[in-house]
Amino acid sequence: MQPGCDGMLFHPHLLGEFAPQWNPNLRASFTGVTIHHGRPHLTRSILEGVAFQVRAALEDLREAGATWNEIRLIGGGAASPL
């Protein structure tokens, strides 16, 4: 599966969003879904959506002056070879 999931996107706001948008009313969604997408597309789009959301939060922290030497991720997605 190539990056980008053939145009499918996942917005990972299952409980709203608290960083960096701070909007508890946001909800999760898939966009760009077609009949040609399957389980591999769904799975990868979830991993990509979460990764981009983490990146957005880290970029906001960096702009606010935060620094770090190490970032640790946990959960099933963290164990993925992707």
C-alpha positions in Angstrom: 0.0 0.0 0.0 1.4 3.3 -1.0 1.3 6.4 1.2 -1.8 8.4 0.7 -4.2 5.5 0.5 -5.3 6.2 -3.1 -6.9 9.5 -1.9 -8.7 8.2 1.2 -8.3 10.3 4.3 -9.1 9.6 8.0 -9.8 12.4 10.4 -9.1 10.9 13.8 -11.4 12.9 16.0 -13.2 10.1 17.8 -13.6 12.1 21.0 -13.3 15.6 19.6 -10.0 17.2 19.3 -8.0 18.9 22.0 -4.6 19.6 20.3 -3.9 21.5 18.2 -7.5 22.5 17.2 -9.1 22.5 20.6 -12.6 21.6 19.4 -14.5 19.0 21.4 -17.2 18.9 18.7 -15.0 17.6 15.9 -15.9 14.0 14.9 -14.0 11.3 13.1 -14.6 10.6 9.4 -13.3 9.0 6.3 -13.3 11.0 3.1 -12.4 10.1 -0.5 -13.8 6.6 -0.1 -14.6 4.7 -3.3 -15.6 1.2 -4.3 -12.0 0.5 -5.0 -10.9 1.0 -1.4 -10.6 -2.0 0.9 -9.5 -2.9 4.4 -5.8 -2.2 3.7 -6.8 1.4 2.7 -8.9 1.8 5.8 -6.1 0.5 8.1 -3.4 2.6 6.5 -5.5 5.8 6.4 -6.2 5.4 10.1 -2.5 5.1 10.8 -1.7 8.1 8.5 -4.5 10.2 10.0 -3.3 9.7 13.6 0.3 10.3 12.6 -0.5 13.6 10.9 -2.5 14.7 13.9 0.4 13.9 16.2 2.7 15.8 13.8 0.4 18.9 13.9 0.4 18.9 17.7 4.2 18.6 17.8 4.6 21.5 15.3 2.4 23.7 17.5 4.4 22.7 20.5 7.6 23.6 18.6 6.2 26.9 17.6 5.4 27.6 21.2 9.1 27.0 22.1 8.9 23.4 23.4 11.9 21.1 22.7 12.4 17.4 23.2 15.0 14.8 22.7 12.8 11.7 22.5 9.2 10.9 21.7 7.6 7.6 22.8 4.5 6.2 21.2 2.4 3.4 22.6 -0.4 1.2 21.4 -1.0 -1.0 18.3 -0.1 1.6 15.8 3.3 2.2 17.4 4.1 -1.5 16.8 3.4 -1.3 13.1 6.3 -1.4 10.7 4.8 1.6 8.9 
